[in-house]
Amino acid sequence: MSTFVHQLRSEQLVFWRSREAAVFIFIFPIMLFVLLASVFGDGDYEGRPVTDYLLTGLLGYGAANTAFAGLAITLVIRREYGILKRLRSTPLTPAVYLAGVLASSLVVFALQAVVLIALGRLVFDAELPAHPVGVALTLVFGAAAMAALGVGVAGLIRSEEGASAVVNVIVLPMTFLSGGFGPTRNLPRFLEAVADALPLRHFLDAVQGVYLDGDQPWDHAASLAVVAAWGVVGLLLAIRYFSWQPRGR
């Protein structure tokens, strides 16, 4: 346990000392929420302020951006620069290292979620959740599944130069189709079919139900099962393709 705590502390120090990582992973979803809520927050959607939907949508995007994109980019860069390879020669076990990296991503997302909710309430008068524990459990569940996908996708990306491009090509369209940047209306039928297959659509359905409607997480068991299935896909990809050795050098 002491080794895990030390690794988690080290990951946090590395993250917050990197201004690029802090801006892209931590600040960007918060900035998007402020911009979108400032422009579109005065309207209503299905009898609720659009700000509430934007808040829950950006919480979903934050999970995807932090636990999926950020983790995948970090692991690819460390692999290609030989950091992961050198770690294998230290007393730090692979399991403890990966656990520390995953836990650090969840800590960053948790802080980000708190800031988003506080901003939504204090600046834009957004609704607070009726069941905070249920919201927290749902967010952690979704972020863990996204993290598993991030590790899996990291195994498929061959170079650090392509890491950011690959994950953004996945995350940004997925967030738009899933309603993470605001309610989607009148999507073409084929895009609706694509959106229904995406984990973020189902994750947002669960988050919005728990946050806005006061449901419990188990009321959205079907949506969370789809999210979990995508997490399992990520784990299977990681088992098959994740490597500690550089590939593009």
TAFENKA-V141060 format. One record per pair of residues at least 12 apart in sequence whose ideal C-beta (glycine too) atoms are under 6 Angstrom apart, sorted by the first residue. I is the first residue (numbers start at 1). GAP is how many residues later the second one is. D is the distance in Angstrom with one decimal. If there is no record, write none. Layout:
BEGIN
<<I GAP D> <I GAP D>>
END
This chain:
BEGIN
<<3 93 5.3> <4 92 5.4> <4 95 5.9> <4 96 5.9> <7 89 6.0> <7 93 3.2> <8 92 4.7> <8 95 5.2> <8 96 5.8> <11 89 5.3> <11 90 5.8> <11 93 3.6> <12 92 5.6> <25 41 5.3> <25 45 4.1> <26 82 5.9> <26 86 5.6> <29 29 5.3> <29 32 5.5> <29 33 4.1> <29 36 5.7> <30 85 5.8> <33 25 4.2> <33 83 5.8> <36 18 5.2> <37 14 5.1> <37 17 5.3> <37 87 4.8> <41 83 5.4> <45 138 4.8> <51 73 4.6> <51 75 4.8> <52 74 5.4> <52 75 5.1> <52 160 5.8> <53 130 5.5> <54 128 5.9> <55 65 4.2> <55 71 4.8> <56 151 5.1> <56 152 4.8> <56 155 5.1> <57 122 5.8> <57 123 4.2> <58 58 5.9> <59 54 5.8> <59 57 6.0> <59 148 6.0> <60 120 4.9> <60 140 5.7> <60 143 5.5> <60 144 4.4> <60 147 5.8> <61 114 4.7> <61 119 4.2> <62 50 5.0> <63 46 5.9> <63 79 5.2> <63 80 4.4> <63 83 5.2> <64 82 5.5> <64 107 5.2> <64 136 5.7> <66 39 5.9> <66 42 5.6> <66 43 4.3> <67 38 5.1> <67 42 5.8> <67 76 4.4> <67 79 4.0> <67 80 4.1> <68 78 4.1> <68 81 5.4> <68 82 4.3> <69 98 4.1> <69 102 5.0> <71 34 5.1> <71 76 5.6> <71 79 3.7> <72 78 4.2> <72 81 4.8> <72 82 4.5> <72 95 5.1> <73 90 4.6> <73 91 5.8> <75 79 4.0> <76 78 5.2> <76 81 4.9> <76 84 5.5> <76 87 4.1> <77 83 4.6> <80 80 4.4> <80 166 5.0> <80 168 5.6> <82 164 5.7> <84 160 4.4> <85 159 5.6> <85 160 5.7> <88 156 5.6> <102 45 5.2> <105 42 5.7> <106 37 5.7> <109 34 5.1> <113 26 5.9> <129 82 4.7> <130 84 3.8> <134 76 4.9> <134 82 5.3> <134 83 5.2> <135 75 5.3> <135 76 5.2> <137 80 5.4> <138 68 5.4> <138 69 5.6> <138 72 5.0> <138 79 4.9> <142 61 4.2> <142 85 5.6> <145 82 4.8> <145 85 5.9> <145 86 3.2> <148 83 4.2> <148 86 3.6> <148 87 5.1> <149 85 3.6> <151 87 4.4> <152 82 3.7> <152 85 3.0> <152 86 4.5> <155 82 5.9> <155 83 5.8> <155 86 3.2> <155 87 3.9> <156 85 5.7> <158 89 5.1> <158 90 5.3> <159 89 3.7> <174 24 5.3> <174 26 5.2> <177 18 4.1> <178 17 5.8> <178 20 5.6> <178 22 4.1> <178 23 4.1> <178 26 5.5> <179 25 5.8> <199 28 5.1> <199 31 3.8> <202 21 4.0> <202 24 4.2> <202 25 5.4> <203 24 5.0> <205 18 4.6> <206 14 3.9> <206 17 4.5> <206 18 5.4>>
END
